[in-house]
Amino acid sequence: MTHEELLARVTVDPKVCTGKPCIRGTRIYIAIILDALAEGLTPEEIIDHYPSLKIEDIRAAVAYAAELARENVWKIKLDENLSRHLKAPLLGLGHEVSTALCTPLHLPN
């Protein structure tokens, strides 16, 4: 299965799971799969917990995470007024700016 085919298994739709990335045709978040892998579960154990998943779905979750790591995309929640003031300068620098589906960025203390 190609990288593009794996990524096609992932969907991000505001009408499904409030726009959180999940495996197409399911409501299983990519984050759930990644958390399970991080805790040491094998792909087979994850599939045992979520029988609708296939091994390609586990690979798709990892491929999606790798894409996000490569993109250097930061999602931050801005105050509405601050957002309007920052949008033009960021666009001027060639950055894409979207405030519709932003989530908070938590920085370590």
Secondary structure, DSSP 8 states (H G I E B T S, - for coil): --HHHHHTTEE-BTTBGGG--EETTS--BHHHHHHHHHTT--HHHHHHHSTT--HHHHHHHHHHHHHHHHHT-------HHHHHHHHHHHHHTT-----TT--------
